[in-house]
Amino acid sequence: MSTTRAFAAAFAAAFVGGCAVTTEPLTEVERRQRAEQDLSALFSNQVPVTAPISLEEAVARAIQYNLNARTRMMDVAVAQGLAEVTSYDMLPRMAASAGYVGRSNVSATNSRNLRTDTRGTDYSTSLDNDRQVASLSVAWNVLDFGISYLRARQDNNRVLVAREQRRKSIHNLIQETRSAYWRAVVAERLKEDLDPLLVRVRVALRNARRIEESGVQSPIQALDYQRSLLDTLYELQSLRRDLSTARVELAALINVPPGEGFMLVLPDDGNMHSPEVPPRLDMLELMALTTRPELREEDYQARISADETRKAMRRMLPGLEFSVARQYDDNSFALNSAWTDTGLKLTWNLLNVFSGPANVRHAEMQQDRSELRRLSMSMAVLSQVHIAHRRLALAKEDLDVLTRMLEVDDRISRHAAAAERAATQNELEKIRRDANRLLSRLRRDMAFVEAQNASGALMVSVGLDPVTDSMPVDDLPTLTEQVRRALRGWSGTSGIGTPEWVIDELPSPGVAAPDWRIESLPSRGVAQPDWAITPLP
């Protein structure tokens, strides 16, 4: 008895001690160590920037080094690991045990005679006080196997969902990188001209005020000059403000330290081509409904919902369980110390018969909801394709107009430079002309950025992949080259070179989807290419 009490007291003390667990907040030293480790890990294992970065390299660096992209890739790996773990649930249950069994006294019994109702006075035992026992059992339930199979298939579909979500994140990442890259290029191209011109505009404003105060010039005319210069100054400052953060945004997207002074490949004016507008909206609609990651994700969600309905129906069925166990007991009174147990058992949770129909109806409603959500998303996708197509057409028109406007301003500047001018008045006119020319250049470059964004948005709305799972994401030069080829087709033009419009979209593993190609056909006597979008055989 004393041993039992001692054991109970020890158990109570351990239980009370376990309930008294406390945690301490992190110290400042630990937080600083974590911050230093994060700073070291943020930019580790990356190819250093040793040359000006092109658009293709920026996109490749974003795909390879962007932390959000890495997180999406890890989500796919986690989903694959979960699917692998779930697949083991289909195996039979196997349990093994071995141990020691002891008693503090003898397990002795006597018996009562049923005929005479007398109880014997002698006690007997058939069990040792100390025994060693072991067991190895295998059980397999047919119903559990069927439900585990459906659960494993659902998790495999969730892996495909994670892949489509990664595709969507890559699309968005490339679009953001393109936008930040071209805005940073515009800021870099105009940096040398913008700051000196801002100084000249401010000096011209002070001179205009002096002229107004001196009365040399008509007050209305002097004020008109000031108002024009102030409008120019405000627009220049607004554009500089809008472009000032582009380099920092690009650095974050390609995972480069924000303060690092990397250079960009700056295209010449003659290489800033206007993207082409594909005319076949009907084929773009079909491709969008086939390849958009959101719709593919809904297809897999529909599979998951359908399997959920099947699981609800199978839970209403009885379960058949087979079991085999090998037992061992070294009890000295037993004739056989080892033996085999076999069993066949039919189990049925009768409550599932009543709750099952409700579960089936709920699962079927989820299927209907998934179908309606897919149809709603399909309508949204079609709208996005039309909006992106229209946006690209308008951006192309704006770029063409602003390009011609810049050409006119260039000719005005050349003619004005050849003419004689008076000191004060003509200097103000020259500043205003230079400011207008720079503003035209800024507007043209920003229109080019908008056209590039619109072209990329159109291809994103169609769902074309600039990269595929077969691309080597751990080899930056090879990935850069493949991205260069893909981007030229994806956007119609990369901004440097001629448009190709050849896009091959490879299906994801396990996805029955056509391979699409967009190609430009040679046209005779026509300035713009003839477009064809056809499925590959």
N, C-alpha and C positions, 0 to 999 in steps of 0.2 A: 504493500500500500504506500509505503514511504517513497518507493521508486516512482510510482504513478504520480504522486503529488509533486515530486521534484520535477518530473517531466512537464507536468501541466504548468508549473510555475515558470519554468524556462521558456515554454512556448508563449505564455502570456507576456513575459518580459520582452521577448523578441518581437511579438506583435505590436506592443505599445511603442517600442523603440522604432519600428518601421513606420508607424503613423506619425512620428515626430520629425520627418525629413524636412529640411529647410534648404533654400538656395540663396546664394549670395549674388548681388548684381555684379556685372563686369566692372573691373577697375579701369581707370584711365590708361594704364600701361597696356592692358589687354586690348582695349579699343584702338590704341595707337599701333600696336602690333598687327591687329587685323587690317587697319587702313594701309599700313606699309605692305602687307602681303597682297592686298587687293591691287595696289598700284603696281606691284611687281608682276602680278598675274594678268593684269588687263592687257598688256602689250607684249607678252612673252610668246615665244614660238611663232614669230611672224617674220616674213621677209622684209628687211628694212627698205625704206624708200631712198633710192640712190639716184633717181632720174625723174624728170617731169612725168606726172601721172596723166595718162590718157583716159578717155571715157571707158574704154574696154577694161583697162587695168583697175579703174575705180570700181566698176561693177564686179570684177573678179575678186577684188579685195573685200568688197562688201559681202559677197556670197561666202567667202572662205573665212573671214575674220569677224564679221559682225556678230555681236554677242546674242542678239535676238535670233539670228539665223541659227547659231549654234544651239540655242535653247530649243528651237523647233526641231532640229535634227535629233536632239536628245529626247524630245517627246516621242518621236517615232521609235527610237531605241527602247524607251520605257514601255511603250505599247507592245512592241515585239516581245520584250521580256515577260510582260504580263500574259500575253497569248501563249507563250511557251510554258509558263507556270500552270495556266488553266488546262493545258492539254494533258497534264499529268493527272487531273481529276478523273479522266476516263479509265485509268488503270484500277485494278482491284485494290481493295484496302488490305494492307499487310501490317500485322502487329506482332511484335516480339517482346517477350518479357522474361525476366529471370530474377530470382531473388531468394531471400531467406525468410522463413516464417517460424516464429517462436512463440511459446506460451510460458507464462510464469508458473503454471501448475498443470497437472495432468488433466487431459480431456477424458474424463471417465464418466460412464453412464451405467444405469441398470435398466430393468424392464418390468412391465406389469403384465400379468397373465390375463388375457381377455376372457377366458372361460371362467376362472375362479375369482377374478378381480383382485388377485393378491399381487403384491409387489415384492420382487426379489430383494434380498439383502446384500448380495454380492455385486460389486462394481467391476466393470471391465473397460478397456480402452483399445482402440484400433488405430490410434494416431500418435505419432511421435511428438514430443514437445518441440523439437527442433527439426526442421525440414528444409530442404532445398527444392524449389519448384522452378519450372521453366515452361514457356508456351510460345508456339509460333503458329499464327492463324492467318488465313487468307479468306477474304469474303468479297463477293462481287454481286452487286445489285443491278439487274438489267435496267430498271427504271432510272436509277441514278446515273448509269452509263449514258442513257439517251439524253437526259437533261444536261449532263456534263458535256456531251458532244455538241449540243446546241449552244451552250455557254462558250465553249472553245471557238465555235464558228463565229459567234458574236464578237469575241475578242479579236479574232483575226480580221473581221471587218472593221473593227476599231483601229487596227493598224493601218488599214487603207484610208480610213478617215484622217488619221494623223498625217499620212503622206499628202493627202489633198490639202490639209491645212498648212503643211509646210510649203506646198506649191504656191498657195495663195500668199503666204508671207514672203516668199522669194519674189513673186510678182510685185508686191507692194514695195519691197526693199529696193528692187532695181528701179522702179519708177521714182522713188524718193531720191535715190542716188543720181539718176539722170538729171532730175530737177536741180538738186543742190550742186552738181558738177557744172552744169551750164550757167547757173547763176554765179558761181564762183569764177567761171571763165569770163563772164561779162564784167564782173567787178575787177578782175585782174587786167583785162584789156583796157578799161577806162580809168584805171587808177592813176596813170601818169598824166592824163589830160584833165581829169576831173578836179583834183586839188588845186593846181595852178589856176584853172578857170574860176573856181570859187573865190580865190584871192582877187583875181581881176574884177569879178563882178562886185565884190565888196568895195574895192577901190573906186570902181566906176560909180557906185552909189554915193560915196562921199563926194566925188567930183560933181555929180549931178546936184547934190544939195548945195554945194558952193555956187554952182552956176545959177541955181534958183535964187539963192540969197543975194547974189551980186546983181541980178537983173539983166545979165547979158543976153539971156535967152527968154523967150516967152514962158511965163509960169506954167501954162497949160502944157506946153510942149515938154518942159523940164519934168513936170510931174508924170506925164505919160511915159517918159523914159524911165523914171524911177519905178513906176508901177510895172512896167514890162520887165525891168531888171529884178524886181522883187518876186514876180511870178517865176522868172527863170531860176532865181536863187532857191525858192521854195521847192520847185520841182527837182532841181539838182540834189538838194539835200534829202528830199524824200526818196529819190532813187538810190542815193548812197546809203541811206538808212536801211532800205529794203535789201540791199545787197551785202551789207556789212556782216551779217551773220552766216552767209552762205558757206564760207570756208570752214567755220566751226561746225556747221551741220554736216558738211561733207566729211570732215575729220571724224566725227562721231559715227557716221554710217560705215566708213571703211576702217574704223577702229585704229585711228592714228591719234597720237596725243594732240589735243587741241592747239597747244602752243608750238607745235613743230612747224617749221617753215618749209613745207613741201611746195614744189612747183607743179604747174599744170601745163598740159599741151594746149597752146593757144592757136586756134585755126585762123587763117587769113579770111578777109571779108569775102573773097571769091569762093571759099570752100564752105560757106554757111548756106547750104542749099535749102530750098523749100521742100518739105516732105510731100510725097505724092498721096493722093486720096484714092483708095480702092473704090471702084464704082459698084461692085457687086454686093449690095447690102443683103440680098437674100442668102447668099452663100456665107456671109459673115454671121448672119443670124443662126444658120444651121451649125456652123462651127462653134459658136458660143454655147448653144444648147448641148453640144456634144462634149466640149473640152473644158468648160468653166469648172474650176475646182469646187465651187460651192454646190453646183448641181451634182457633180460626182459624189460629193460628200453626202448629199441627200439620198442618192441612190443606195449608198452603203447603209445609211440610217434606216432606209426602208427595209433592207435585208435584216437589220438588227430587230426592227419592230416585228417583222414577220416571224422571226425565230422566237421572239418573246411570246407571240400568240401560240406557237407550237409548244413551248414550254408550259404555258398555262393549261393547254389541253392534255399534255402528258401527265401532269401532276394529278389529274383525276383518275388515272389508271392505277391498278394495283402493282406492287413491286415484287419481283421474284428474286430471291437472294440465295446464292450458292455459297457454302462456307466449308472450309477444311482447316483443321487445327491439329497440330502435333503437340501433345502434352507430356510433361515429365514431372514426377513427384518421387523423391527418394524415401517415402514413408516405408519403414521396415515391415510394417504389418500388411502392406499391399502385395498381392501376388505379382502384378505387373507394374513396374515403375514407369513405363512409357507406353503410350497408346495414341491412337488417332481418332479424332471426332470429325464426323461429316454431317452436313445439314443442308436441308432444302426448306426454305421458309417463304411463305407468301404473306406480304404485308400490304395493308390498304388503309390509308388515312381517310376514314369515311367523311370527315368534315370537308375534305377537298371536293367531294361530290356536290356539296351544297355551295361552297365558295367558288368552285371552279368556273361555272358559267359566268359569274360576275368578273372573274379574272380574264376570261376569254373576251368578254365584251369590252373590257378596259383595254386589252391589248389590241383588239380590232379598231377601237377608236383612235389609239395611237397611230396605227397604220394609216387610217383615213386622214389624221392630222398631218402626218408626214407627207402624204400625197398632195394635200392642199398647200402645204408649205413649199413643196417643190414647184407646184404650178405657179404659186405667187412669186417665187424666186425666178422662175423662168420668165415671167412677165417683166420683172425688174431687170433681168439680164438683157432682154430684148430692148428695153428702154435705154439701158446704159450703152448698148451698141449704137443705137441711133443718135443718142446725145453725143457720144464720143466721135462718131463719124461727122456729125454736123459741126462739132467744136473744131475738129481738124480742118474742115473745109473753110470755116471762118478764120481760123488762125492762119491758114495759108493765104487767104485774101489779105488779111492785115499785114502779113509779112511782105507780100508783094507790093502793097501800097507804100509801106514804110521804107522799103528798099528803094523804090523810085523817088520817094521824098528825100532820102539821104543823097541820092545822086543829084537831085536838083540843088540841094544845099551845097554839095561839093562844087557844082558849077558856079553857084552864086559866089562862093568864097574865092574861086579862081578869078572871076571877073572883078570882084571887089578889090582883090589884091593888086590888080593891074591898073586900077584907077587912082587918080590923085585925090587926096582927101585933106581936109582941114584938120588941125591938131585936135581940138576938143570934140567937136561934133562927130567927126568921122571916126575918132577913137571909140566913142560910145556906140556908134553903129557897128564898128568892127567887133567889139565885145559882144554885142547882141547877136551878130551873125555867127560868131564862133560858138556862143552859147546855144543858139538854135541848132547849129550843126551838131554839136555834141549831144544835145537832147534828141535830135533825130537819130543819131547813132545809138544812143541808149535805148530809144523806143524800138529801133530796128532789132537790136540785140535781144531785148526783152521779148519782142514778138517772135524772134527765132526760138527763144527758150520756151515760149508758150506753144509754138508749133511742135517742138520736140516733145513737150509734155503731152500735147494732144495726140500726137502720133503714138507715143507709148501707151497712153490711156486707151486708145482704140484697140491696140493689140492685147492689153490686159483685159479689156471687156470681152474680147473674143476668147481669151483663155489660152493663148499660145505660150508655150514654154520657151524662154530664152536659154534655159539649161535643162538638162535631163539627168536622171540618176546615174547614167553611164559616164558622165563627165567626171574627170579626176579632180575633186574639190581640194585635194591636198597638194596639187602641183600648180603653183600660181602662173608660170609662163604658159603652160599648156591650156589652163583654164582661160587665161586672158585671150589667147588666140581663138579658142572656140567661142568665147563670148563675143569677140569681134565679128566673127562670121554670123552668129545668131542675131546680134543687134542690127546689123545692116539689113537683114531681112525683116526683123521684127519691127523696125521703125521706118522702113522704106529708105532711109539714109542714116548713116551714123554721124552726119555732119562733116565727114571727111571722106571724099570718094564718091562713087556713083551708086545709086540705089540698086539693090539686087532683088529684094522681095522674094527670096526663096526661103521658106520656113518649113522645116521638117519637125513635126510634133510626134515624138515616140510615145506609145502607150505605156502606162505604168504596169509593172508586173501584176498579172491577174486581172487586168482590165481589158475587156474586149472593146476597143475603140479604134476607129480608122486613123491611118496616118494621113495628115493633111499637108498639102503643099500650096503655097501662094507664090505664083511666079509671074513675072512681067514678060509678055510676048512682044517680039519686035513688031513695030508698026511702020508702015511705009508712008512717008510724007506727013506724018503726024508728030507734033512736038511731044505729046504725052504718050506713055506706053499703053498698050491694050492689056487689060488685066484678066487673069483666069485663076480661079480657085477650084482645084479638082482634088478628089481623094486619090491617093496612091494605090495602085493595085496591090 
